Amino acid sequence: MTSNRWRRQVSKLFAMYVLASLVPVGVLGMVLVRGYNDEQLERGRDQGRAQAAVIEQMAIGPALNGADLSLRLTDAVRARLESATDLAVFKGSVSHLRLRSFLGNVAFSDDGSVVGAVPVSDPAFRAAVAGETNVRILDGPGQSPTTIRVLRPVSASSNGETTGVLEVYLPYDAIAAKVAVETHRAITRLSIGLVGLFAVLALISWWTTRTLRKNAATHEYDSLHDSLTGLPNREQFRRTAEDALARARRGEHGALVLIDLDHFKEVNDTLGHHAGDELLRVVGRRLTESLRTDDMVARLGGDEFAMVLPRGGRHQETVALLNRVRHELGEEVVLDGVPLQIEASFGVCFYPESAETVEDLLQHADAAMYQAKHFPGGVVVYEPATPHHATHALVIQRELRGALDRDELVLHYQPKMELGSGRVSCVEALVRWQHPERGLLLPAEFLAVAERADLIEPLTSWVLRRALADYRAWTAAGHDWSIAVNVSARNLTSLKFAGSVGRILHEADVPPDRLHLEVSETALGFDTELAGQVVDALAARGISMSIDHFGMGFTDLYRLCTTGVSEIKIDRTFLADLPGSKQDRAIVRSVVDLGHNLGCLVTAQGVESQDVADTLVDAGFDQAQGYLWLRPCPWTEVARVFGAAAPLTATPTSGAEATQNVPAQTMCENQGVLR
């Protein structure tokens, strides 16, 4: 329901409320006025009754002096009656009066007329004969009260015996004037009261309808917006997308974009949900500020956002816009004192050429978005050839569960070289997925889904068991290599993890000191307290811990000193320009000195050239690993290249010599960023 429709309904409701309150107020006013008029008329009758009694007792009775009205009155009695009534008639306090016998005969009339006398059969006359007083207000020609007629018994003697009926007509004008004044005064007070009552009811009505309108607007806003970020929600996004497609049928071209944050679950698991919520608010604000005024951004749920770009029909301009948005989104943000860089994947579907329904748009953009997770630029445009089944998260989640059950995962290993002796000291286990349809998949294809689907714990357990089984195999073959296994930040959020690793070691009958667990510096730096407790628990069991990608995160140096960390691995970023950069060499030497002073081995990652290897030796590194020596392969390949009987005795002195030591067929895959 639109806001305008709500306003119309609320206005109609207010009008109905006003009318509904006005009708009873008006009826109440009419009833009160009518009652007051009736009351004033009754007061007029009472006044006429009292006045007639005074006339009968003070004038008529004494003038009759016992005369019988059934007989002809004497001239003397008539004279007394005329004398007693002339003044009242003259002054207008009496309009007309008659004295009548019980049989109805007119014994006396102030003007001598008998016309208009009340018939004997009239109930009012019979009531007067019976001793009652009857008062009636008579209407004149204009149907307004003009006269009060009173019929009452007449007592002509001192004993109180009635002898006839007094029929007296009193003018109502004076009474009416007094009644009118009092009625007007009462109606004025009543009107003011009723107007006040109506004003109060109208105010209540206005406040009620205003509250209803605000509640309706709030309800409508809440139903169409995300409570956390304030952005339009999935329903509003769908409406906007449907409107855009309707305009597309009239010739407008645009684009729909799905956005998914990378590694968001890691933020939630380590910094906490409050930090995750704040990160989502920052993302929503940055996306809104980066777009044009007629573009629309919505939060669909979780860490998934979407955009509708009505003027996004030009592919190159739209991709350029999204690259700019992604760049601005990636600016550093500090959460709980921890600096983070926001990374996101963008999937784009243009309409109407690629889809004509919202469902198709979402499906195509979703496919492109999951492709973008493996694309360096992070922005991928949907093409008809984009596979849907292989990139959809729910499908990957289902297939990964099956892969664990069917034992489709495999481990490849990369050796760590002792730079002093040239020997292999340890091999690092790197998980791969031998997919039955898509071949060998690197971790970047499925680890993010494993994190989202709570599969990381069973995946870690599988890797540990398989790696320890392989350790027993190469140990039996005469290779004295320890084993390194990567673990997730999620593993370090449970104090039960150390016990689980201990049980797996016991089941495999492998000494704890032969296992090294590697965790990224980012993961260790998030929840320092809890991660430190888990690392300490592992160290207490004799299991050493390595910090992977050191220099790319935000490790608490105090925690580094107090936890059981035995190795730090310098990220490959610092090695790329190492031979020719004095600044990088100075940084690397400082990190090596720091590691050694903390009692840790220092290992270099991603070594690809002999010049870098030579510089590492000069800088004091203990170990190194990288493509210079061997790409990740099954352990049997590692054993074939670095046999137990003939280990490397020195670091290769040239790239050509290194290549001779590593057969071409062993360089079977590219190392993924995620392992």
PAPATOR-756956 format. One line per 2 residues: number of its first residue (from 0); their letters; for each residue x negated, y, z negated of C-alpha. Coordinates in steps of 0.05 Angstrom, whole numbers, plus 5000, padded with zeros to 4 digits. Each point is the difference from the previous one (the first is absolute). Example, Ala and Ser with C-alpha at 12.3 -4.5 7.8 and 13.67 -1.06 7.14 Angstrom:
BEGIN
0) as) 4754/4910/4844; 4973/5069/5013
***
This chain:
BEGIN
0) mt) 5000/5000/5000; 4970/5067/5020
2) sn) 4994/5061/4954; 5051/5039/5041
4) rw) 5050/4945/4993; 4988/4998/4925
6) rr) 5010/5076/4996; 5066/4996/5038
8) qv) 5025/4944/4956; 4979/5037/4937
10) sk) 5032/5065/5024; 5064/4962/5016
12) lf) 4997/4967/4931; 4991/5068/4968
14) am) 5061/5029/5037; 5042/4940/4980
16) yv) 4976/5008/4929; 5019/5074/5000
18) la) 5069/4985/5029; 5010/4943/4952
20) sl) 4984/5045/4941; 5038/5060/5028
22) vp) 5066/4961/5007; 5006/4979/4927
24) vg) 4976/5068/4977; 5053/5033/5044
26) vl) 5054/4952/4977; 4980/5011/4928
28) gm) 5004/5075/5011; 5069/4994/5031
30) vl) 5025/4956/4944; 4973/5047/4948
32) vr) 5030/5062/5034; 5066/4964/5009
34) gy) 4999/4979/4927; 4983/5070/4979
36) nd) 5056/5029/5042; 5048/4949/4970
38) eq) 4975/5020/4931; 5012/5073/5015
40) le) 5070/4985/5026; 5014/4962/4936
42) rg) 4976/5060/4961; 5047/5042/5041
44) rd) 5058/4954/4982; 4981/5002/4927
46) qg) 4998/5075/5002; 5069/5001/5035
48) ra) 5027/4952/4947; 4974/5043/4944
50) qa) 5026/5064/5031; 5069/4970/5011
52) av) 5001/4977/4927; 4985/5071/4978
54) ie) 5055/5028/5044; 5050/4949/4974
56) qm) 4981/5009/4927; 4987/5074/4997
58) ai) 5050/5028/5050; 5053/4951/5023
60) gp) 5015/4966/4933; 5009/5064/4959
62) al) 5042/5032/5057; 5048/4941/5003
64) ng) 5007/4999/4924; 5038/4934/5000
66) ad) 5041/5012/5064; 5023/4938/5037
68) ls) 4974/4997/5071; 5055/4953/5021
70) lr) 5049/5058/4989; 5002/5068/5033
72) lt) 4953/5047/4965; 5026/5064/4971
74) da) 4979/5067/5026; 4962/5013/4936
76) vr) 4959/4936/5009; 4987/5017/5072
78) ar) 4978/5069/4981; 4951/4971/4948
80) le) 4973/4951/5051; 4989/5054/5053
82) sa) 4967/5044/4949; 4954/4943/4977
84) td) 4979/4979/5070; 4999/5066/5039
86) la) 4932/5020/4975; 4968/4933/5017
88) vf) 5032/5000/5069; 4982/5072/5011
90) kg) 4927/4989/4982; 4996/4939/5044
92) sv) 4984/4950/4946; 5065/4966/5018
94) sh) 5024/4994/5072; 5069/4973/4986
96) lr) 5038/4963/4946; 5067/4966/4989
98) lr) 5037/4971/4942; 5040/4938/5018
100) sf) 5046/4954/4965; 4988/4926/4995
102) lg) 5048/4992/5057; 4958/5045/5044
104) nv) 5045/5062/4999; 4961/5065/5001
106) af) 5018/5037/4937; 4951/5057/5011
108) sd) 4954/5023/5057; 4955/5060/4996
110) dg) 5021/5021/5070; 5069/4968/4999
112) sv) 4980/4950/5054; 5014/4926/4996
114) vg) 4967/4983/5067; 4940/4954/4994
116) av) 5019/4972/4932; 4972/4931/4986
118) pv) 5053/4948/5014; 5029/4963/4941
120) sd) 4978/4935/5032; 4927/5022/5001
122) pa) 4958/4958/4952; 4969/5064/4974
124) fr) 5068/5027/4980; 5021/4935/4968
126) aa) 4934/4998/4961; 5014/5070/4973
128) va) 5071/4978/4980; 4967/4942/4963
130) ge) 4958/5049/4960; 4935/4998/5041
132) tn) 4964/5058/5034; 4986/4992/5074
134) vr) 4948/5044/5034; 4988/5002/5074
136) il) 4957/5044/5044; 5036/5018/5064
138) dg) 4967/5015/5066; 5020/5060/5041
140) pg) 5008/5005/5075; 4925/4997/5010
142) qs) 4997/4934/4962; 4961/5034/4944
144) pt) 5022/5002/4927; 5042/5062/4986
146) ti) 5048/4984/4943; 5004/4959/4937
148) rv) 5069/4972/4986; 5016/4980/4929
150) lr) 5062/4963/4978; 5008/4993/4925
152) pv) 5056/4992/4949; 5028/5063/4968
154) sa) 5015/5004/4925; 5051/5054/4986
156) ss) 5009/4989/4925; 4956/4998/4939
158) ng) 5012/4926/4991; 4962/4986/5063
160) et) 5058/4968/5037; 4991/5007/5075
162) tg) 5057/5031/5040; 4973/5001/5071
164) vl) 4940/5004/5046; 4954/5058/5013
166) ev) 4978/5003/5073; 4944/5051/5004
168) yl) 4954/5017/5059; 4933/5031/4983
170) py) 4953/5033/5051; 4938/4957/5013
172) da) 4957/5056/5029; 4968/5022/4935
174) ia) 4990/4929/4979; 4974/4982/5069
176) ak) 4951/5059/4998; 4973/4978/4933
178) va) 4997/4928/5024; 4966/5021/5064
180) ve) 4946/5038/4961; 4987/4942/4955
182) th) 5003/4950/5057; 4951/5042/5042
184) ra) 4953/5004/4941; 5006/4925/4988
186) it) 4992/4984/5074; 4938/5045/5003
188) rl) 4968/4964/4941; 5021/4934/5029
190) si) 4973/5018/5069; 4933/5021/4970
192) gl) 4998/4934/4962; 5019/4959/5061
194) vg) 4950/5037/5044; 4947/4987/4947
196) lf) 5020/4927/4997; 4997/4995/5076
198) av) 4933/5035/5001; 4974/4950/4949
200) la) 5028/4942/5041; 4972/5031/5064
202) li) 4932/5007/4966; 5003/4928/4977
204) sw) 5021/4980/5070; 4943/5040/5031
206) wt) 4949/4972/4951; 5025/4929/5010
208) tr) 5000/5004/5076; 4932/5036/4998
210) tl) 4973/4944/4956; 5031/4948/5047
212) rk) 4969/5036/5059; 4932/5002/4967
214) na) 5005/4928/4978; 5023/4980/5070
216) at) 4942/5038/5031; 4952/4970/4950
218) he) 5028/4931/5013; 4995/5010/5075
220) yd) 4929/5026/4993; 4980/4942/4955
222) sl) 5031/4950/5046; 4959/5026/5059
224) hd) 4934/5018/4966; 4945/4963/4963
226) sl) 5001/5017/4926; 4924/4996/4993
228) tg) 4975/5042/5058; 5063/5040/5018
230) lp) 4993/4977/5072; 5059/4973/5040
232) nr) 5010/4926/4986; 5013/4941/5046
234) eq) 5073/5017/5010; 4986/5073/5019
236) fr) 4943/4977/5044; 5047/4952/5036
238) rt) 5051/5055/5012; 4946/5047/5026
240) ae) 4972/4945/5046; 5070/4985/5026
242) da) 5012/5074/5015; 4933/5003/5035
244) la) 5018/4940/5043; 5067/5032/5016
246) ra) 4963/5062/5025; 4953/4954/5038
248) rr) 5059/4977/5042; 5007/5073/5021
250) ge) 4927/5003/5022; 4961/5015/4936
252) hg) 4937/4959/4988; 4966/4989/4933
254) al) 4963/4952/4955; 5012/4959/4938
256) vl) 4941/4988/4954; 4991/4950/4943
258) id) 4945/5014/4949; 4973/4951/4949
260) ld) 4948/5018/4947; 4939/4956/4997
262) hf) 4979/4970/4933; 5058/5032/4963
264) ke) 5012/4938/4959; 4929/5005/4974
266) vn) 5015/5070/4973; 5063/4975/4966
268) dt) 4965/4939/4970; 4940/5038/4974
270) lg) 5020/5072/4985; 5072/4983/4983
272) hh) 5067/5014/5030; 5001/5072/4976
274) ag) 4938/5014/5043; 5032/4962/5058
276) de) 5062/5043/4994; 4959/5063/5000
278) ll) 4962/4975/5061; 5066/4990/5036
280) rv) 5022/5071/4983; 4934/5027/5027
282) vg) 5009/4960/5064; 5071/5024/5009
284) rr) 4979/5072/4990; 4941/4996/5047
286) lt) 5040/4966/5055; 5055/5053/4995
288) es) 4949/5057/5002; 4964/4970/5060
290) lr) 5061/4994/5046; 5038/5050/5041
292) td) 5065/5031/4976; 5047/4955/5040
294) dm) 4962/4936/4985; 5026/4956/4944
296) va) 4962/4956/4951; 5034/4949/4953
298) rl) 4979/4949/4949; 5029/4932/5017
300) gg) 4977/4967/4935; 4937/4979/4965
302) de) 4940/5031/5036; 5035/5001/5067
304) fa) 5018/5067/5033; 5031/5016/5067
306) mv) 5006/5060/5046; 5046/5021/5056
308) lp) 4966/5047/5050; 5055/5029/5045
310) rg) 4949/5035/5045; 4951/4943/5001
312) gr) 5012/4976/5071; 4930/5017/5024
314) hq) 4957/4943/4979; 4932/5034/4996
316) et) 5027/5060/4962; 5037/4956/4951
318) va) 4939/4956/4987; 4958/5062/4990
320) ll) 5051/5027/4951; 5000/4934/4961
322) nr) 4924/4998/4999; 5001/5069/4969
324) vr) 5054/4979/4950; 4959/4939/4982
326) he) 4938/5042/4990; 5035/5050/4955
328) lg) 5033/4943/4962; 4932/4969/4987
330) ee) 4972/5059/4962; 4976/4981/4931
332) vv) 5049/5000/4942; 4983/4992/4926
334) ld) 5045/4954/4958; 4986/4992/4926
336) gv) 4931/5030/5012; 4985/4950/5055
338) pl) 4987/5027/5071; 5035/4961/5055
340) qi) 5004/5006/5075; 5068/4982/5029
342) ea) 4998/4953/5059; 5061/4983/5041
344) sf) 5019/4963/5063; 5047/5032/5052
346) gv) 5043/4960/5048; 5033/5040/5056
348) cf) 5059/4982/5045; 5024/5049/5053
350) yp) 5074/5005/5018; 5039/4989/5042
352) es) 4949/4966/5044; 4978/4948/4949
354) ae) 5065/4990/4961; 5072/5023/5001
356) tv) 5023/4978/4931; 4975/5017/4931
358) ed) 4987/4927/4985; 4956/4992/5061
360) ll) 4964/5064/4984; 4984/4977/4930
362) qh) 4979/4931/5023; 4954/5027/5054
364) ad) 4970/5054/4955; 4990/4947/4946
366) aa) 4961/4956/5048; 4957/5059/5021
368) my) 4988/5020/4928; 4973/4932/4981
370) qa) 4955/5003/5062; 4976/5067/4974
372) kh) 4975/4968/4936; 4947/4966/5042
374) fp) 4987/5059/5047; 4945/5049/4981
376) gg) 5040/5061/5018; 5059/4980/4956
378) vv) 5052/5022/5052; 5028/4950/5050
380) vy) 5054/5011/5052; 5047/4943/5013
382) ep) 4992/4964/5066; 5046/4944/5025
384) at) 4942/4951/4993; 4992/5016/4926
386) ph) 5012/4934/4963; 5055/5002/4948
388) ha) 4996/4933/4967; 4926/5005/4984
390) th) 5001/5069/4967; 5064/5000/4961
392) al) 4984/4999/4925; 5056/4952/4982
394) vi) 4977/4951/5053; 4928/5005/4977
396) qr) 5021/4991/4929; 5040/4937/5016
398) el) 4944/4973/5044; 4947/5015/4947
400) rg) 5039/4961/4948; 5002/4942/5048
402) al) 4926/5008/5016; 4983/4992/4926
404) dr) 5043/4937/4997; 4972/4972/5066
406) de) 4928/5017/4984; 4992/5044/5062
408) lv) 4952/5048/4966; 4925/4991/5008
410) lh) 4938/5031/4969; 4941/5030/5036
412) yq) 4937/5019/4965; 4949/5056/5006
414) pk) 4932/4991/4965; 4969/5050/4953
416) me) 4926/5004/5014; 4947/5011/4946
418) lg) 4959/5056/5031; 4938/4982/4961
420) sg) 4998/4926/5020; 5044/4997/5061
422) rv) 5040/4943/4969; 5075/4992/4997
424) sc) 5020/5010/4928; 5075/5000/5006
426) ve) 5055/4994/5053; 5062/5042/5000
428) al) 5066/4965/5015; 5045/5037/5050
430) vr) 5070/4974/5012; 5028/4990/5070
432) wq) 5067/4974/5025; 4998/4947/5054
434) hp) 5068/5018/5028; 5030/4945/5043
436) er) 5024/5049/5053; 4955/5061/4995
438) gl) 4934/4968/4984; 4951/5024/4947
440) ll) 5027/5061/4962; 4957/5047/4959
442) pa) 5024/5023/4931; 5023/5066/5028
444) ef) 5056/4962/5034; 5031/4972/4937
446) la) 4969/5024/4934; 5045/5062/4996
448) va) 5061/4956/5008; 4973/4952/4947
450) er) 4993/5059/4952; 5072/5023/5014
452) ad) 5030/4931/4994; 4965/4981/4935
454) li) 4960/4947/5037; 4932/5027/4980
456) ep) 4996/4957/4936; 5013/4933/5035
458) lt) 4955/5023/5057; 4944/5016/4951
460) sw) 5009/4933/4966; 4996/4964/5067
462) vl) 4936/5037/5019; 4967/4984/4933
464) rr) 5017/4926/5004; 4977/4994/5072
466) al) 4937/5041/4989; 4981/4957/4939
468) ad) 5014/4936/5040; 4953/5026/5055
470) yr) 4949/5019/4946; 4998/4927/4977
472) aw) 4993/4978/5072; 4940/5043/5017
474) ta) 4969/4987/4932; 5004/4926/5014
476) ag) 4966/5016/5067; 4942/5032/4964
478) hd) 5017/5075/5007; 4990/5040/4937
480) ws) 5048/5057/5015; 5046/5032/4950
482) ia) 5070/5020/5024; 5032/5069/5002
484) vn) 5076/5008/5006; 5038/5064/5011
486) vs) 5059/5014/4953; 5055/5051/5005
488) ar) 5012/5059/4955; 5065/4965/4982
490) nl) 4961/4943/4970; 4968/5048/4951
492) ts) 5067/5024/4974; 5014/4934/4964
494) lk) 4962/4977/4938; 5018/4929/5020
496) fa) 4955/5003/5060; 4936/4983/4962
498) gs) 5033/4937/4971; 5025/4980/5069
500) vg) 4930/5007/5030; 4971/4960/4942
502) ri) 5049/4943/5012; 4984/4998/5074
504) lh) 4925/4997/4984; 5011/4944/4950
506) ea) 5042/4960/5050; 4946/5009/5053
508) dv) 4944/4983/4950; 4960/5062/5022
510) pp) 4958/5039/4949; 5030/5070/4989
512) dr) 4934/5035/5014; 5002/4974/5072
514) lh) 5063/5041/5015; 4998/5074/5015
516) le) 5066/5039/5006; 4999/5062/5044
518) vs) 5050/5056/4993; 5001/5067/5036
520) et) 4978/5061/4962; 5068/5031/5014
522) al) 5036/4943/4965; 4954/5001/4940
524) gf) 5005/5075/4993; 5076/5005/4998
526) dt) 5021/4970/4932; 4933/5003/4965
528) el) 5024/4974/4933; 5037/4938/5024
530) ag) 4951/4984/5056; 4943/5006/4950
532) qv) 5034/4951/4953; 5009/4950/5056
534) vd) 4927/5008/5022; 4977/4992/4928
536) al) 5042/4936/4993; 4969/4972/5064
538) aa) 4930/5018/4976; 5014/4966/4933
540) rg) 5011/4936/5040; 4934/5008/5037
542) is) 5031/5026/5065; 4964/5060/5029
544) ms) 5034/5058/5035; 4977/5041/5060
546) id) 5025/5068/5020; 5013/5000/5075
548) hf) 4996/5062/5045; 4965/5040/4945
550) gm) 4998/5074/5015; 5068/5002/5034
552) gf) 5042/5003/4936; 4999/5030/4931
554) td) 4970/4952/4950; 4997/5024/4929
556) ly) 4925/4996/4986; 5012/4990/4926
558) rl) 5043/4940/5016; 4947/4976/5048
560) ct) 4951/5000/4943; 5046/4964/4951
562) tg) 5032/4946/5045; 4970/4936/5024
564) vs) 4982/5025/5070; 4937/4967/5026
566) ei) 4996/5026/5071; 5017/5062/5040
568) ki) 5006/4996/5075; 4986/5065/5038
570) dr) 5052/5014/5053; 4977/4997/5073
572) tf) 5019/5073/5009; 4936/5022/4966
574) la) 4957/4956/5044; 5020/5022/5070
576) dl) 4951/5059/5003; 4954/4976/4946
578) pg) 4934/4996/5039; 5005/5071/5026
580) sk) 5036/5036/4944; 4960/5025/4941
582) qd) 5065/5016/4964; 5027/4929/5008
584) ra) 4933/4971/4978; 5001/5044/4938
586) iv) 5071/4979/4983; 4985/4927/5011
588) rs) 4937/5003/4956; 5040/5034/4945
590) vv) 5053/4946/5002; 4947/4945/4999
592) dl) 4968/5032/4939; 5068/5006/4967
594) gh) 5016/4928/5013; 4933/4975/4975
596) nl) 5004/5043/4938; 5068/4969/4985
598) gc) 4970/4930/5008; 5037/4986/5066
600) lv) 4976/4970/5065; 5008/5049/5058
602) ta) 5024/4971/5066; 5009/5035/5067
604) qg) 5060/4984/5044; 5007/5003/5075
606) ve) 4926/4999/5020; 4997/4996/5076
608) sq) 4930/5023/5019; 4929/4985/4979
610) dv) 4984/5073/4988; 5055/5003/4947
612) ad) 4974/4935/4969; 4929/5027/4996
614) tl) 5026/5064/4967; 5039/4958/4950
616) vd) 4937/4964/4979; 4964/5066/4990
618) ag) 5060/5027/4960; 4996/4941/4952
620) fd) 5063/4961/5018; 5004/4930/4973
622) qa) 5046/4968/5052; 5034/5015/5066
624) qg) 5050/4970/5047; 5024/5016/5069
626) yl) 5001/4983/5073; 4925/5007/5003
628) wl) 4995/4931/4969; 5067/4966/5013
630) rp) 5072/5014/5013; 5053/4964/4958
632) cp) 5003/4926/5019; 5017/4933/4969
634) wt) 4949/4980/4947; 4974/4944/5043
636) ev) 4977/5053/5051; 4966/5039/4943
638) ar) 4965/4935/4980; 4978/4987/5071
640) vf) 4969/5069/5007; 4970/5004/4930
642) ga) 4983/4927/4986; 4980/4980/4930
644) aa) 4933/4974/5023; 4982/5062/5040
646) pl) 5028/5063/4968; 4983/5068/5027
648) ta) 4935/5020/4966; 5003/5073/5017
650) tp) 5046/5052/5026; 4997/5004/5077
652) ts) 4954/5053/5024; 5037/5017/5064
654) ga) 5068/4996/5031; 4974/4950/5052
656) ea) 4971/4955/4947; 5065/5003/4961
658) tq) 5038/4979/5062; 4954/4941/5009
660) nv) 5015/4977/4929; 5076/5003/5012
662) pa) 5025/4957/5058; 5050/5035/5045
664) qt) 5054/4947/4989; 5002/5018/4925
666) mc) 5022/5071/5014; 5071/4977/5007
668) en) 5043/5057/4972; 5002/5073/4981
670) qg) 5000/5017/4927; 5065/5033/4978
672) vl) 5004/5061/4955; 5047/4963/4953
674) r) 4973/4932/4978
***
